[in-house]
Amino acid sequence: MLKKERIMENKTLSRRYESTLKFLQKVLPAPAAVLDLGVRNAFSEIMEAQGYTVYNTSGEDLDLLPDIVKKFNVDAVTAFEIFEHLIAPFNVLCAIEGKKLIATIPLNLWFAKAYRSESDKWDRHYHEFEDWQFDWLLEKSGWDIKKTEKWTSTIDKIGFRPILRKFTPRYYAVYAEKKVL
């Protein structure tokens, strides 16, 4: 990747991370212990720098091993752009025993196909949700949605689709609590 592309990618990520962090801090102020689904990443470090204790899964296939989430006793589970990669996110959502969930997903865009990396089998989207579909998934798996937010993409490229991305919400954030039965 060229240096200029890396700088643009970091700007995009940092703006997305900033929106995600603001949402997290609104619904779950630090200090708090979280299980962040997925391997340790740059956002894990950002959360720690803001006072959160962060545990991550270790790269297990959450479709095949959804019960891995039961090994952690935390204040909340976070899943930042994870569920779109799973074939059956319902199973993981049902397995979570914690009382709070904070998740983000990329929204389905009518003008773009689902994302698929040719070189990395883990970097593919099986789902490109619309907000109502993700809400339905959460509700059916035992979660009560308390707060949602959407924001647009921050890609700074020239072209028809990048212009549409500036006005069409791309990311959807949800704070939900486990329903009391």
mmCIF file of the C-alpha atoms, coordinates in Angstrom:
data_MODEL
# 
_entry.id   MODEL 
# 
loop_
_atom_site.group_PDB 
_atom_site.id 
_atom_site.type_symbol 
_atom_site.label_atom_id 
_atom_site.label_alt_id 
_atom_site.label_comp_id 
_atom_site.label_asym_id 
_atom_site.label_entity_id 
_atom_site.label_seq_id 
_atom_site.pdbx_PDB_ins_code 
_atom_site.Cartn_x 
_atom_site.Cartn_y 
_atom_site.Cartn_z 
_atom_site.occupancy 
_atom_site.B_iso_or_equiv 
_atom_site.pdbx_formal_charge 
_atom_site.auth_seq_id 
_atom_site.auth_comp_id 
_atom_site.auth_asym_id 
_atom_site.auth_atom_id 
_atom_site.pdbx_PDB_model_num 
ATOM 1   C CA . MET A 1 1   ? 0.000   0.000   0.000  1.00 0.00 ? 1   MET A CA 1 
ATOM 2   C CA . LEU A 1 2   ? 1.325   3.437   -0.876 1.00 0.00 ? 2   LEU A CA 1 
ATOM 3   C CA . LYS A 1 3   ? 2.136   5.883   1.919  1.00 0.00 ? 3   LYS A CA 1 
ATOM 4   C CA . LYS A 1 4   ? -0.609  8.305   0.798  1.00 0.00 ? 4   LYS A CA 1 
ATOM 5   C CA . GLU A 1 5   ? -3.211  5.478   0.818  1.00 0.00 ? 5   GLU A CA 1 
ATOM 6   C CA . ARG A 1 6   ? -2.093  4.419   4.315  1.00 0.00 ? 6   ARG A CA 1 
ATOM 7   C CA . ILE A 1 7   ? -2.479  7.996   5.582  1.00 0.00 ? 7   ILE A CA 1 
ATOM 8   C CA . MET A 1 8   ? -5.983  8.207   4.067  1.00 0.00 ? 8   MET A CA 1 
ATOM 9   C CA . GLU A 1 9   ? -6.904  4.820   5.556  1.00 0.00 ? 9   GLU A CA 1 
ATOM 10  C CA . ASN A 1 10  ? -5.691  5.921   9.009  1.00 0.00 ? 10  ASN A CA 1 
ATOM 11  C CA . LYS A 1 11  ? -7.737  9.146   8.780  1.00 0.00 ? 11  LYS A CA 1 
ATOM 12  C CA . THR A 1 12  ? -10.818 7.119   7.867  1.00 0.00 ? 12  THR A CA 1 
ATOM 13  C CA . LEU A 1 13  ? -10.237 4.656   10.676 1.00 0.00 ? 13  LEU A CA 1 
ATOM 14  C CA . SER A 1 14  ? -9.545  7.342   13.232 1.00 0.00 ? 14  SER A CA 1 
ATOM 15  C CA . ARG A 1 15  ? -12.770 9.202   12.362 1.00 0.00 ? 15  ARG A CA 1 
ATOM 16  C CA . ARG A 1 16  ? -14.742 5.949   12.523 1.00 0.00 ? 16  ARG A CA 1 
ATOM 17  C CA . TYR A 1 17  ? -13.049 5.073   15.816 1.00 0.00 ? 17  TYR A CA 1 
ATOM 18  C CA . GLU A 1 18  ? -13.860 8.526   17.162 1.00 0.00 ? 18  GLU A CA 1 
ATOM 19  C CA . SER A 1 19  ? -17.586 8.062   16.433 1.00 0.00 ? 19  SER A CA 1 
ATOM 20  C CA . THR A 1 20  ? -17.529 4.561   17.916 1.00 0.00 ? 20  THR A CA 1 
ATOM 21  C CA . LEU A 1 21  ? -15.728 5.743   21.051 1.00 0.00 ? 21  LEU A CA 1 
ATOM 22  C CA . LYS A 1 22  ? -18.199 8.610   21.584 1.00 0.00 ? 22  LYS A CA 1 
ATOM 23  C CA . PHE A 1 23  ? -21.103 6.170   21.343 1.00 0.00 ? 23  PHE A CA 1 
ATOM 24  C CA . LEU A 1 24  ? -19.421 3.709   23.723 1.00 0.00 ? 24  LEU A CA 1 
ATOM 25  C CA . GLN A 1 25  ? -18.720 6.438   26.280 1.00 0.00 ? 25  GLN A CA 1 
ATOM 26  C CA . LYS A 1 26  ? -22.359 7.606   26.160 1.00 0.00 ? 26  LYS A CA 1 
ATOM 27  C CA . VAL A 1 27  ? -23.810 4.175   26.868 1.00 0.00 ? 27  VAL A CA 1 
ATOM 28  C CA . LEU A 1 28  ? -21.053 2.612   29.006 1.00 0.00 ? 28  LEU A CA 1 
ATOM 29  C CA . PRO A 1 29  ? -18.773 5.151   30.698 1.00 0.00 ? 29  PRO A CA 1 
ATOM 30  C CA . ALA A 1 30  ? -15.346 3.963   31.858 1.00 0.00 ? 30  ALA A CA 1 
ATOM 31  C CA . PRO A 1 31  ? -14.190 2.320   33.958 1.00 0.00 ? 31  PRO A CA 1 
ATOM 32  C CA . ALA A 1 32  ? -15.806 -0.880  32.747 1.00 0.00 ? 32  ALA A CA 1 
ATOM 33  C CA . ALA A 1 33  ? -14.643 -4.350  31.730 1.00 0.00 ? 33  ALA A CA 1 
ATOM 34  C CA . VAL A 1 34  ? -15.608 -5.411  28.211 1.00 0.00 ? 34  VAL A CA 1 
ATOM 35  C CA . LEU A 1 35  ? -15.287 -8.504  26.090 1.00 0.00 ? 35  LEU A CA 1 
ATOM 36  C CA . ASP A 1 36  ? -14.533 -7.167  22.631 1.00 0.00 ? 36  ASP A CA 1 
ATOM 37  C CA . LEU A 1 37  ? -15.442 -9.862  20.105 1.00 0.00 ? 37  LEU A CA 1 
ATOM 38  C CA . GLY A 1 38  ? -12.603 -10.457 17.681 1.00 0.00 ? 38  GLY A CA 1 
ATOM 39  C CA . VAL A 1 39  ? -8.860  -10.399 18.043 1.00 0.00 ? 39  VAL A CA 1 
ATOM 40  C CA . ARG A 1 40  ? -7.030  -7.564  19.752 1.00 0.00 ? 40  ARG A CA 1 
ATOM 41  C CA . ASN A 1 41  ? -6.833  -4.549  17.472 1.00 0.00 ? 41  ASN A CA 1 
ATOM 42  C CA . ALA A 1 42  ? -6.163  -0.817  17.429 1.00 0.00 ? 42  ALA A CA 1 
ATOM 43  C CA . PHE A 1 43  ? -9.579  -0.042  18.904 1.00 0.00 ? 43  PHE A CA 1 
ATOM 44  C CA . SER A 1 44  ? -8.876  -2.386  21.849 1.00 0.00 ? 44  SER A CA 1 
ATOM 45  C CA . GLU A 1 45  ? -5.920  -0.144  22.658 1.00 0.00 ? 45  GLU A CA 1 
ATOM 46  C CA . ILE A 1 46  ? -8.019  3.014   22.267 1.00 0.00 ? 46  ILE A CA 1 
ATOM 47  C CA . MET A 1 47  ? -10.591 1.656   24.726 1.00 0.00 ? 47  MET A CA 1 
ATOM 48  C CA . GLU A 1 48  ? -7.851  0.775   27.234 1.00 0.00 ? 48  GLU A CA 1 
ATOM 49  C CA . ALA A 1 49  ? -6.379  4.264   26.929 1.00 0.00 ? 49  ALA A CA 1 
ATOM 50  C CA . GLN A 1 50  ? -9.840  5.621   27.839 1.00 0.00 ? 50  GLN A CA 1 
ATOM 51  C CA . GLY A 1 51  ? -10.065 3.545   31.043 1.00 0.00 ? 51  GLY A CA 1 
ATOM 52  C CA . TYR A 1 52  ? -11.741 0.337   29.886 1.00 0.00 ? 52  TYR A CA 1 
ATOM 53  C CA . THR A 1 53  ? -10.435 -3.135  30.742 1.00 0.00 ? 53  THR A CA 1 
ATOM 54  C CA . VAL A 1 54  ? -10.566 -5.043  27.470 1.00 0.00 ? 54  VAL A CA 1 
ATOM 55  C CA . TYR A 1 55  ? -10.586 -8.776  26.839 1.00 0.00 ? 55  TYR A CA 1 
ATOM 56  C CA . ASN A 1 56  ? -10.675 -10.133 23.307 1.00 0.00 ? 56  ASN A CA 1 
ATOM 57  C CA . THR A 1 57  ? -11.554 -13.448 21.786 1.00 0.00 ? 57  THR A CA 1 
ATOM 58  C CA . SER A 1 58  ? -8.561  -15.171 20.195 1.00 0.00 ? 58  SER A CA 1 
ATOM 59  C CA . GLY A 1 59  ? -9.618  -15.561 16.590 1.00 0.00 ? 59  GLY A CA 1 
ATOM 60  C CA . GLU A 1 60  ? -11.914 -18.524 17.150 1.00 0.00 ? 60  GLU A CA 1 
ATOM 61  C CA . ASP A 1 61  ? -14.611 -19.046 14.549 1.00 0.00 ? 61  ASP A CA 1 
ATOM 62  C CA . LEU A 1 62  ? -17.591 -17.659 16.451 1.00 0.00 ? 62  LEU A CA 1 
ATOM 63  C CA . ASP A 1 63  ? -19.984 -19.436 14.087 1.00 0.00 ? 63  ASP A CA 1 
ATOM 64  C CA . LEU A 1 64  ? -18.558 -22.789 15.193 1.00 0.00 ? 64  LEU A CA 1 
ATOM 65  C CA . LEU A 1 65  ? -17.734 -21.863 18.813 1.00 0.00 ? 65  LEU A CA 1 
ATOM 66  C CA . PRO A 1 66  ? -20.360 -19.330 19.945 1.00 0.00 ? 66  PRO A CA 1 
ATOM 67  C CA . ASP A 1 67  ? -20.116 -20.462 23.581 1.00 0.00 ? 67  ASP A CA 1 
ATOM 68  C CA . ILE A 1 68  ? -16.592 -19.010 23.851 1.00 0.00 ? 68  ILE A CA 1 
ATOM 69  C CA . VAL A 1 69  ? -18.283 -15.780 24.999 1.00 0.00 ? 69  VAL A CA 1 
ATOM 70  C CA . LYS A 1 70  ? -19.438 -17.514 28.196 1.00 0.00 ? 70  LYS A CA 1 
ATOM 71  C CA . LYS A 1 71  ? -15.866 -17.687 29.514 1.00 0.00 ? 71  LYS A CA 1 
ATOM 72  C CA . PHE A 1 72  ? -15.808 -13.987 30.373 1.00 0.00 ? 72  PHE A CA 1 
ATOM 73  C CA . ASN A 1 73  ? -17.408 -12.123 33.282 1.00 0.00 ? 73  ASN A CA 1 
ATOM 74  C CA . VAL A 1 74  ? -17.565 -8.516  32.099 1.00 0.00 ? 74  VAL A CA 1 
ATOM 75  C CA . ASP A 1 75  ? -19.773 -5.448  32.320 1.00 0.00 ? 75  ASP A CA 1 
ATOM 76  C CA . ALA A 1 76  ? -20.559 -5.550  28.599 1.00 0.00 ? 76  ALA A CA 1 
ATOM 77  C CA . VAL A 1 77  ? -19.775 -7.259  25.328 1.00 0.00 ? 77  VAL A CA 1 
ATOM 78  C CA . THR A 1 78  ? -18.668 -5.122  22.418 1.00 0.00 ? 78  THR A CA 1 
ATOM 79  C CA . ALA A 1 79  ? -18.760 -6.190  18.789 1.00 0.00 ? 79  ALA A CA 1 
ATOM 80  C CA . PHE A 1 80  ? -17.442 -3.500  16.508 1.00 0.00 ? 80  PHE A CA 1 
ATOM 81  C CA . GLU A 1 81  ? -17.954 -4.609  12.929 1.00 0.00 ? 81  GLU A CA 1 
ATOM 82  C CA . ILE A 1 82  ? -17.966 -8.324  13.697 1.00 0.00 ? 82  ILE A CA 1 
ATOM 83  C CA . PHE A 1 83  ? -21.487 -9.620  13.071 1.00 0.00 ? 83  PHE A CA 1 
ATOM 84  C CA . GLU A 1 84  ? -21.426 -8.976  9.327  1.00 0.00 ? 84  GLU A CA 1 
ATOM 85  C CA . HIS A 1 85  ? -18.570 -11.509 9.062  1.00 0.00 ? 85  HIS A CA 1 
ATOM 86  C CA . LEU A 1 86  ? -20.543 -14.309 10.720 1.00 0.00 ? 86  LEU A CA 1 
ATOM 87  C CA . ILE A 1 87  ? -22.859 -16.674 8.907  1.00 0.00 ? 87  ILE A CA 1 
ATOM 88  C CA . ALA A 1 88  ? -24.959 -17.167 12.058 1.00 0.00 ? 88  ALA A CA 1 
ATOM 89  C CA . PRO A 1 89  ? -24.613 -14.172 14.407 1.00 0.00 ? 89  PRO A CA 1 
ATOM 90  C CA . PHE A 1 90  ? -27.844 -15.273 16.102 1.00 0.00 ? 90  PHE A CA 1 
ATOM 91  C CA . ASN A 1 91  ? -25.973 -18.091 17.888 1.00 0.00 ? 91  ASN A CA 1 
ATOM 92  C CA . VAL A 1 92  ? -23.334 -15.811 19.403 1.00 0.00 ? 92  VAL A CA 1 
ATOM 93  C CA . LEU A 1 93  ? -25.928 -13.235 20.408 1.00 0.00 ? 93  LEU A CA 1 
ATOM 94  C CA . CYS A 1 94  ? -27.937 -15.925 22.215 1.00 0.00 ? 94  CYS A CA 1 
ATOM 95  C CA . ALA A 1 95  ? -24.808 -17.269 23.957 1.00 0.00 ? 95  ALA A CA 1 
ATOM 96  C CA . ILE A 1 96  ? -23.800 -13.924 25.477 1.00 0.00 ? 96  ILE A CA 1 
ATOM 97  C CA . GLU A 1 97  ? -24.588 -14.044 29.186 1.00 0.00 ? 97  GLU A CA 1 
ATOM 98  C CA . GLY A 1 98  ? -23.680 -10.438 29.915 1.00 0.00 ? 98  GLY A CA 1 
ATOM 99  C CA . LYS A 1 99  ? -26.401 -7.872  30.377 1.00 0.00 ? 99  LYS A CA 1 
ATOM 100 C CA . LYS A 1 100 ? -25.136 -5.208  27.946 1.00 0.00 ? 100 LYS A CA 1 
ATOM 101 C CA . LEU A 1 101 ? -24.140 -5.224  24.284 1.00 0.00 ? 101 LEU A CA 1 
ATOM 102 C CA . ILE A 1 102 ? -22.609 -2.414  22.269 1.00 0.00 ? 102 ILE A CA 1 
ATOM 103 C CA . ALA A 1 103 ? -22.229 -3.210  18.575 1.00 0.00 ? 103 ALA A CA 1 
ATOM 104 C CA . THR A 1 104 ? -21.579 -1.492  15.281 1.00 0.00 ? 104 THR A CA 1 
ATOM 105 C CA . ILE A 1 105 ? -22.172 -2.828  11.803 1.00 0.00 ? 105 ILE A CA 1 
ATOM 106 C CA . PRO A 1 106 ? -21.670 -1.427  8.337  1.00 0.00 ? 106 PRO A CA 1 
ATOM 107 C CA . LEU A 1 107 ? -25.038 -0.854  6.713  1.00 0.00 ? 107 LEU A CA 1 
ATOM 108 C CA . ASN A 1 108 ? -26.059 -2.274  3.364  1.00 0.00 ? 108 ASN A CA 1 
ATOM 109 C CA . LEU A 1 109 ? -25.547 0.333   0.663  1.00 0.00 ? 109 LEU A CA 1 
ATOM 110 C CA . TRP A 1 110 ? -27.775 0.118   -2.404 1.00 0.00 ? 110 TRP A CA 1 
ATOM 111 C CA . PHE A 1 111 ? -24.937 1.339   -4.608 1.00 0.00 ? 111 PHE A CA 1 
ATOM 112 C CA . ALA A 1 112 ? -22.213 -1.073  -3.431 1.00 0.00 ? 112 ALA A CA 1 
ATOM 113 C CA . LYS A 1 113 ? -21.852 -4.852  -3.359 1.00 0.00 ? 113 LYS A CA 1 
ATOM 114 C CA . ALA A 1 114 ? -21.046 -6.774  -0.181 1.00 0.00 ? 114 ALA A CA 1 
ATOM 115 C CA . TYR A 1 115 ? -17.373 -6.569  0.753  1.00 0.00 ? 115 TYR A CA 1 
ATOM 116 C CA . ARG A 1 116 ? -15.150 -9.575  -0.001 1.00 0.00 ? 116 ARG A CA 1 
ATOM 117 C CA . SER A 1 117 ? -11.387 -9.789  0.273  1.00 0.00 ? 117 SER A CA 1 
ATOM 118 C CA . GLU A 1 118 ? -9.923  -12.228 -2.219 1.00 0.00 ? 118 GLU A CA 1 
ATOM 119 C CA . SER A 1 119 ? -6.820  -12.857 -0.111 1.00 0.00 ? 119 SER A CA 1 
ATOM 120 C CA . ASP A 1 120 ? -8.187  -13.067 3.456  1.00 0.00 ? 120 ASP A CA 1 
ATOM 121 C CA . LYS A 1 121 ? -11.026 -15.505 4.157  1.00 0.00 ? 121 LYS A CA 1 
ATOM 122 C CA . TRP A 1 122 ? -11.823 -13.727 7.451  1.00 0.00 ? 122 TRP A CA 1 
ATOM 123 C CA . ASP A 1 123 ? -12.130 -10.318 5.795  1.00 0.00 ? 123 ASP A CA 1 
ATOM 124 C CA . ARG A 1 124 ? -15.459 -10.904 4.088  1.00 0.00 ? 124 ARG A CA 1 
ATOM 125 C CA . HIS A 1 125 ? -19.000 -9.788  4.803  1.00 0.00 ? 125 HIS A CA 1 
ATOM 126 C CA . TYR A 1 126 ? -21.594 -12.529 4.770  1.00 0.00 ? 126 TYR A CA 1 
ATOM 127 C CA . HIS A 1 127 ? -24.248 -10.010 5.842  1.00 0.00 ? 127 HIS A CA 1 
ATOM 128 C CA . GLU A 1 128 ? -24.728 -6.434  4.800  1.00 0.00 ? 128 GLU A CA 1 
ATOM 129 C CA . PHE A 1 129 ? -27.551 -5.471  7.148  1.00 0.00 ? 129 PHE A CA 1 
ATOM 130 C CA . GLU A 1 130 ? -30.185 -2.819  6.908  1.00 0.00 ? 130 GLU A CA 1 
ATOM 131 C CA . ASP A 1 131 ? -30.859 -1.259  10.320 1.00 0.00 ? 131 ASP A CA 1 
ATOM 132 C CA . TRP A 1 132 ? -34.240 -2.994  10.716 1.00 0.00 ? 132 TRP A CA 1 
ATOM 133 C CA . GLN A 1 133 ? -32.659 -6.394  9.973  1.00 0.00 ? 133 GLN A CA 1 
ATOM 134 C CA . PHE A 1 134 ? -30.035 -5.947  12.671 1.00 0.00 ? 134 PHE A CA 1 
ATOM 135 C CA . ASP A 1 135 ? -32.672 -4.728  15.124 1.00 0.00 ? 135 ASP A CA 1 
ATOM 136 C CA . TRP A 1 136 ? -34.763 -7.805  14.366 1.00 0.00 ? 136 TRP A CA 1 
ATOM 137 C CA . LEU A 1 137 ? -31.756 -10.085 14.864 1.00 0.00 ? 137 LEU A CA 1 
ATOM 138 C CA . LEU A 1 138 ? -31.070 -8.499  18.264 1.00 0.00 ? 138 LEU A CA 1 
ATOM 139 C CA . GLU A 1 139 ? -34.688 -8.671  19.367 1.00 0.00 ? 139 GLU A CA 1 
ATOM 140 C CA . LYS A 1 140 ? -35.075 -12.332 18.307 1.00 0.00 ? 140 LYS A CA 1 
ATOM 141 C CA . SER A 1 141 ? -31.881 -13.269 20.151 1.00 0.00 ? 141 SER A CA 1 
ATOM 142 C CA . GLY A 1 142 ? -33.092 -11.774 23.443 1.00 0.00 ? 142 GLY A CA 1 
ATOM 143 C CA . TRP A 1 143 ? -31.875 -8.178  23.376 1.00 0.00 ? 143 TRP A CA 1 
ATOM 144 C CA . ASP A 1 144 ? -33.818 -4.987  24.084 1.00 0.00 ? 144 ASP A CA 1 
ATOM 145 C CA . ILE A 1 145 ? -32.485 -2.046  22.062 1.00 0.00 ? 145 ILE A CA 1 
ATOM 146 C CA . LYS A 1 146 ? -31.962 1.060   24.190 1.00 0.00 ? 146 LYS A CA 1 
ATOM 147 C CA . LYS A 1 147 ? -30.082 3.456   21.903 1.00 0.00 ? 147 LYS A CA 1 
ATOM 148 C CA . THR A 1 148 ? -29.005 3.624   18.262 1.00 0.00 ? 148 THR A CA 1 
ATOM 149 C CA . GLU A 1 149 ? -26.971 5.998   16.116 1.00 0.00 ? 149 GLU A CA 1 
ATOM 150 C CA . LYS A 1 150 ? -25.909 6.136   12.475 1.00 0.00 ? 150 LYS A CA 1 
ATOM 151 C CA . TRP A 1 151 ? -23.067 7.942   10.813 1.00 0.00 ? 151 TRP A CA 1 
ATOM 152 C CA . THR A 1 152 ? -21.728 8.316   7.312  1.00 0.00 ? 152 THR A CA 1 
ATOM 153 C CA . SER A 1 153 ? -18.543 6.992   5.826  1.00 0.00 ? 153 SER A CA 1 
ATOM 154 C CA . THR A 1 154 ? -15.484 9.171   5.914  1.00 0.00 ? 154 THR A CA 1 
ATOM 155 C CA . ILE A 1 155 ? -13.811 8.106   2.679  1.00 0.00 ? 155 ILE A CA 1 
ATOM 156 C CA . ASP A 1 156 ? -11.992 11.021  1.091  1.00 0.00 ? 156 ASP A CA 1 
ATOM 157 C CA . LYS A 1 157 ? -11.903 9.854   -2.502 1.00 0.00 ? 157 LYS A CA 1 
ATOM 158 C CA . ILE A 1 158 ? -13.300 11.388  -5.651 1.00 0.00 ? 158 ILE A CA 1 
ATOM 159 C CA . GLY A 1 159 ? -16.121 9.665   -7.486 1.00 0.00 ? 159 GLY A CA 1 
ATOM 160 C CA . PHE A 1 160 ? -19.829 8.969   -7.569 1.00 0.00 ? 160 PHE A CA 1 
ATOM 161 C CA . ARG A 1 161 ? -19.888 6.311   -4.816 1.00 0.00 ? 161 ARG A CA 1 
ATOM 162 C CA . PRO A 1 162 ? -17.632 8.283   -2.426 1.00 0.00 ? 162 PRO A CA 1 
ATOM 163 C CA . ILE A 1 163 ? -19.961 11.259  -2.802 1.00 0.00 ? 163 ILE A CA 1 
ATOM 164 C CA . LEU A 1 164 ? -22.991 9.066   -2.035 1.00 0.00 ? 164 LEU A CA 1 
ATOM 165 C CA . ARG A 1 165 ? -21.153 7.680   1.017  1.00 0.00 ? 165 ARG A CA 1 
ATOM 166 C CA . LYS A 1 166 ? -20.858 11.188  2.470  1.00 0.00 ? 166 LYS A CA 1 
ATOM 167 C CA . PHE A 1 167 ? -24.672 11.464  2.588  1.00 0.00 ? 167 PHE A CA 1 
ATOM 168 C CA . THR A 1 168 ? -25.796 7.860   3.087  1.00 0.00 ? 168 THR A CA 1 
ATOM 169 C CA . PRO A 1 169 ? -25.361 6.409   6.578  1.00 0.00 ? 169 PRO A CA 1 
ATOM 170 C CA . ARG A 1 170 ? -22.786 3.617   6.462  1.00 0.00 ? 170 ARG A CA 1 
ATOM 171 C CA . TYR A 1 171 ? -22.364 2.668   10.120 1.00 0.00 ? 171 TYR A CA 1 
ATOM 172 C CA . TYR A 1 172 ? -25.008 1.681   12.631 1.00 0.00 ? 172 TYR A CA 1 
ATOM 173 C CA . ALA A 1 173 ? -24.315 1.582   16.368 1.00 0.00 ? 173 ALA A CA 1 
ATOM 174 C CA . VAL A 1 174 ? -26.596 -0.154  18.863 1.00 0.00 ? 174 VAL A CA 1 
ATOM 175 C CA . TYR A 1 175 ? -26.665 -0.344  22.625 1.00 0.00 ? 175 TYR A CA 1 
ATOM 176 C CA . ALA A 1 176 ? -28.888 -3.169  23.879 1.00 0.00 ? 176 ALA A CA 1 
ATOM 177 C CA . GLU A 1 177 ? -29.588 -4.886  27.163 1.00 0.00 ? 177 GLU A CA 1 
ATOM 178 C CA . LYS A 1 178 ? -30.441 -8.540  27.688 1.00 0.00 ? 178 LYS A CA 1 
ATOM 179 C CA . LYS A 1 179 ? -34.195 -9.001  28.089 1.00 0.00 ? 179 LYS A CA 1 
ATOM 180 C CA . VAL A 1 180 ? -35.303 -10.126 31.525 1.00 0.00 ? 180 VAL A CA 1 
ATOM 181 C CA . LEU A 1 181 ? -37.445 -13.229 31.177 1.00 0.00 ? 181 LEU A CA 1 
# 
